Amino acid sequence: MTTMVKPGAAEARAKGGDGRGMPLSGSKPNPFQIAQQQLDEAAAVLKLDPATHDLLRWPLRELHVTLPVKMDDGTTKIYHGFRVQYNDARGPTKGGIRFHPDETIDTVRALAAWMTWKTAVVNIPLGGGKGGVICNPKEMSPGELERLSRAYIRQVGRILGLEKDVPAPDVYTTPQIMAWMADEFAFMQGYNEFGVITGKPIALGGSAGRGDATARGGMYCVREAAKILDLDLKGAPTAIQGYGNAGTFAHKLGRDLLGLRVVAASDSRGGVYQADGLDYEQLMAHKERTGSVVGFPGTKAVSNEEILELDVPVLIPSALENVITEANAGKIKARVVAELANGPTTPEADQILHKNGVYVIPDFLCNAGGVTVSYFEMVQNAYGYYWEEEMVHERLDKKMTAAFHAVHQAAQTYKVHNRLGAYVVAIQRVAEAVKLRGWV
């Protein structure tokens, strides 16, 4: 039921996806095409040799899997999934697994590419990978999710391992799903190897500080950006598009660490605005009760599109890809855009934002806190000693701060926007490893 696939150029240029996550033409922007375009721009700045450039444009390997799963009603449903190992020149590949109804192979390829640059930009000894299953977990029972999770590991587990590829949670996957996957892998191997999956519950070798790591790392970056821009963050109005795991923690930590005043938040159903600020605890209670931020008492309704264009100094896109485009980039009024989402800004929009003086903290820097603490989790699993949460926060802060300033310095040196600066830092590191290993 498994197929090893090397992507063809024609396929990679297609857009959208069919029922198996394969590309179709004429749909929304293709994220892998965007990832390749971003790489091409950095390769031109670095004057990268043609062989290294071409190698870094493609995943080293992919696994496509078909997963039969018994449903609660006794029927069997067929799911399709992927695991992409983009580049392992600097170490084992690392990256999350998404359960999403609109998953496509090109989305997974793009995310695996961004994970490669993400691990390089924060300078941890890992490569980039990503996985996904086309499903709607909101319509599945816990039992169905467990059977799907185990089916995925039964097929993909043959290419996983501490020295090969280490998955983690991503969109619509949880510590419980990671626990099922780690258990299935242990059963296949005949022994426990908890470090092969990160983002696990604490009781199964998870790391303290992992839950809010993505948002925490992003807030450290916002703090450093504010120093450069001489921006006072205390009470600064802030908008968060995407009120999931990263967005909710950004609200809490933005308030607690930086003094941000979150005035707007949205999820897939819509958004809410309150100029005096949204109370985190009350908004979370409302969302847990109703399933959405929509209808939070005392607020004005705003759309996901409108929230991006609010007149606020800090904007935090925390949802999905391609929300800031050529069409709306000129309407962005924020001074700092902190990308906790993966790929929220298109290359055309990057140019507009840069021209307008918007300071973008690019996704694979801004949201790298998650993979950094996942790496810490791997380290702790490897020698069986676990750190206190304070130490995790301290080491995360050190990593994120160093990465932020490396990116800022590269952008200034090459006179490019910050995303290109981040690519320059990351690609230099991966290209050096590729050449030292004799691949090109």
N, C-alpha and C positions, 0 to 999 in steps of 0.2 A: 504493500500500500504506500510505499515511499518512492519518491522520484527525485534524483539529483538533477538540478537544472542550472545551466549557465545562461544568464540572461542574454538575449540577442539585442543588437542595437535597435532594430525596428520595434521590438516589443517595448524597450525602455523609452522610446519616443512617443508611445501611445499614451492616452489619457484615460482616467476613470477606471472602471472595473466591471467584470461580469459577476455571476453568482459564485464563482470560485476565486474571486479576488484578482482575476487576470485583467489586464488593461483593455479598455475600449477607447475609441476616439471620440472627441467632441464633448467631453464631460468637464468636470472641474479641473483646475490646474494640477498637473502631475507632480507630486512632491519629490519623486526621485529625479525628475528632470530639473527641478529647482535646485536640489542638492548638487547635481552635476554642474549646473550653471555657476553656483557659488564656488565650487571647487575650481572651475575653469578660470574664474576671475582671480582667485588667489594664485593659481599656477602662473598666470601671466605676470602678476606682481613679482613673484619669486623667480621668474624665468626658469621654471622647472623643466628638466629635460623631458622630451616626448615620451620615453618609455615609462618613467616614474609617473608622469601625469596620467597616461592611459591606464596604468595599473590601479591608481587610486580612484579612478572613475567608476570602478566596478566591484561588486562583492566577490570575494575569493571563492565562496561556495554558498549554496542554498539547498535547503531541504523542503520539499512540498509534501504534505501528508494528507491522507484521507482518513477521517475518524468516524467509525460507526459507534453510536452511543444509544444505549437503551433508555428510553424516556419513561417517566412515571406511569404513563398509560399503557405501557407494554409494547409500544411501537419502537422501531429503530430509526433514528434520524442520522443522516450523513452530514458531517461537518468537514470543512477544509481548513487547513492551517499551514503555517510556514515557520521556518527558522532560517535566518540569514546571518552568516558569519562574514562580516564585511572585510575586516583586516585584522590579523593577529601578529603583526610584525613586532609590536611592543609588549605582547603578552596575550594570555587567554582572552577570547572575546567576552564581552559583558554587555547585557542589555535586557530590557524588560520584555514581558509577554503581554500582549493586548488581547482582550476579548471584546470585539466590537462588530456590530452588524455591517458596517461599511468598510471593513478591513480589505486592503488590496495588497498584492505582492509589492507594488511600487511604493506604497506607504511604508511597508516593512523595510524595503531596501533603503529608502531615504532615512528612516529612523536609525537603521544600523550604521549608515554612513555618518550621521550626526553623532552617534555614540562613539565612533572611532575618533572623531575630532574632539568630542567632549572629554574622553579619558585622557587624550593627549594634552588638551589645553589646561587641565588641572594637574597634569604631570603625575598620573598614577600608572603603574606598569600593567596596563590592560589594553586590549583592542576593543573593537565595537561589534556588537551583534544586536539582533532584535527578533522577536517572535510575535506571532499573531494567530488567532483563530476567528473565523467569520461566524459570529453567533450574537445573539442578543441576551446577555446574562440577566437582564431585567425581566425576561419572560421565562426564566428557568428556575426550577426549585433547587435548594441546596444539594439534594441528591443527584440531580442531573448535572449540576456544575461540578460536583466531585467526580462523577464518571467521565465527564468531558476532560477535566484536568488530568486525570490518570491516563486516559486514552492518548492525550497529547504527549505525555512523558514517555509512554510505552513506545511511541513512534520516534520521537525526537531524542530520547535519552541516549541513543547510540552515539550521538555526536556531542553530548554534554560531558562535563567533568571539570574538576578543579583546575586541571592543566589544559583544558580545551575551551569550554564555553560555560559561562555561569549566568543563568537567567535571574530575573527579579520581577516584582510586580510593575504594572503599568496601568493603562486605562482599563477600568472595570475588572482588575484582578486585585486580590487582597492578600494579607498575611495568611488567612485560612487556606486560600487556593495554593499559595506557596508551600504551606505545610503538607497538603495532599500531594503535591508534586514531589517534594523532598522525600516523602514516605514511599511513593511509587518508585522513585529512583533507587532508594535504599533497598527495596524489595528486589529490584532487578539486579542490583550489584551483589546482594547478599550481605551487605554491611552498611552501617550509617556513614554517610558522607554529607553532613549537613551543609558544609560550605559550598556545595554545588548549586544551591539556590539561596539567594539573599532576599531580604525583606520578610523573613520568617517571623513567627511569634517569638518573643523572648524565651519562652520555655523550650524551644527547639533550636536555640543558638542564634536567635536574632540579636541585633545590636541595639542597645539603648540609644535613643536619639534618631532612629531611622524614620519614625513616623512623620516628623515635620522637617526632615533634612532638606528636601527640595526647596521648600519655601524659606527655610532658615538660611541656606546658602544664597538664595536670591536676595534676602534682606541684607546680608552682609555686603553684597554687591551694590545695592541701592545706597547703603551707608557710604561706601567709598566713592560712588558717583557724586553724591551730594557734596562731599568734601571738594572734589574737583570743580564742581559747578558753583560752589559757595551757596548751596541751597539749604535753607532751614527746613528740616523735616518735621519739627515739632508742630503738630496741628495741621500739617500740609494735607489738603484735600486729595484723596486717592480713589481711583476707580479700579475695580477688579472684574474683568470679564472671565467668567468661569469659576463657579463657586463649588468646586469639587475638593479633592484632597489638598492640592497645592494652593488653590484660591482661599480656602477657609483658613489654612495655617498662615497664609500671607496676611490675612486680616488680623489674626491674633498676634502674630509676631511683629507685623508692621506697627501695631499699636504698642506692644510691650517693649520692643527693642528700639524702635525709632520714633515713637510718638505720632505716627501717621493717623490721620482722621479719615477713615474710609467712608465716603459719601455715597458710593454706588457699587452694587454688586449684581451679577446676573448668573443664570444657569441656562440650561437648554430650553426652558420654558419662557424665559424673559428676565427682566431686571427691575431693580428698585433703586430710587434715589432719595436721599434726605440730606439737605445741605448742612445740617447740624452734626451729621455723622450717624452711622449705623452701629448700634450696640452689638458687639460680637456675640455675647452669650444669648441675647434675645433673638437675634437673627438665626443663630444655629438652632435654637429650640424651635423656632417657627419652621425652619427647613426640615428638621427631623420629624416634626408633627405633620407637615403637609407635603413634603417631598420636593419643595421648591422655595426659593426666596420670594417668588411672586405673591403679592397680596400681603406682604409684611405691613402691619398697621402703621399709619402715619407717614407713608412714603408715596412718592410719585412713580408711576410705571415708566420704565424706559426699555427700549429694545436693545438687543445685543449689538446692533449697529450703532445706535445712538450713544451707548456707553463708551465706545472707543473715541468719540468726538467731544466728550465733555471737557470743559475748561478746568482741568486739574493739573497740578505739576507732576503727579506720578500716576502712570497708567500701568496696570499689571495684567496683560493678556495671559490667561491661565487655562484656556479651553483647547481648541484644536487648531489645525493648520490653516494657513491662508486667510486670515481674517483682516489683516492690514494689507491692502492691495494698492495698485496704481490709482484705483477709483476713489479711495478714501484717505490715502496717506496725507494729502494736502490739507485735510480737515483735522488732523491730529494736533491738539493744542498742548499736550503734555510736554514737559521739559525732559522727563526721564520715562522711557518705556522699558520696563523690566519684564523680559519674556520668560515667564515660567512655563508656558506652553512650548511644544516642539513645533518649529516652523510656522509661527503665526504671521510672519512678514514675508512677502514676496520680494525677489531681487529688485523689481521696478520700484516698489515702495521704499526699499532701503535707500535708494538714491534720492528720493523725494524727501524723506525724513532727514537725511544727512544734510541736504541743501538747506532745509528749513531750521537747522540747528537743534533737532531733537536728539537727545543722547540715548541711543539704544543700547541696552545691555543684552547682547545676543543670547538666544536660547541655550546654545550648548556651553556657554559660560554661566548664564544666570541660573539655569536649573540643574547644574552639575552637582549640587549638594547631595542629591539622591544617590548618584553612582559613587560619589566619594565616600559616603557612609556605608554603602554596600561593600565597597572595597575594604573599609574598616571592619565590616562584619566578616568578610573572608579572612582577614588577618587574624581576628579573634578566634574564628572557628579553627584556623590552622594550628594555633598553639594552645587552644583550650583555656584561654584566660580572657576574661571580659572586663571592659573598661566601665568606669562610672560615666554617667551621662555628661557630667561637667567636662570630662576629658574629651569625649566625643565632640562636644561643642567647640572646645578650645582648638582641637586639631582641625576641625572643619573650617573654622574661622581663618586659621593660618593658611590652609590650602586655597580657600576661595579668595582671600585678600591678595595672595601672591599671584594667582591666576588673573584676577581683575587687573592688576597693575601691569602684568606682562602684556595683556591684550591692549590696554590703553596706550602703553608705550609703543607697541607695534603700529597701532593706528596712527599715532602722531609721527612716528619715524617715516612711514610709507605714505603719509598724507592720504589715508583712506578712511572709510567709515568703520565703526567698531566691529561689525560682523566680519568684514574683510580682514581686520586686524586679528580677530580670533582665529580665522582660517589660517592666516600667515603663521601664527604661533604653532597651531596644531599640525599643519601640514609639514612645516620644517621638521618637527619632531618625528612624525611618522615617516617622512621621506628619508631622514637620517637612518632610522632603524632598517628600512627597506634596503638601503644601499649597503649598510654595514653587514647585513645578512647575505648580500650577494644576489638578491632577487633581480636587480636590474644592473 
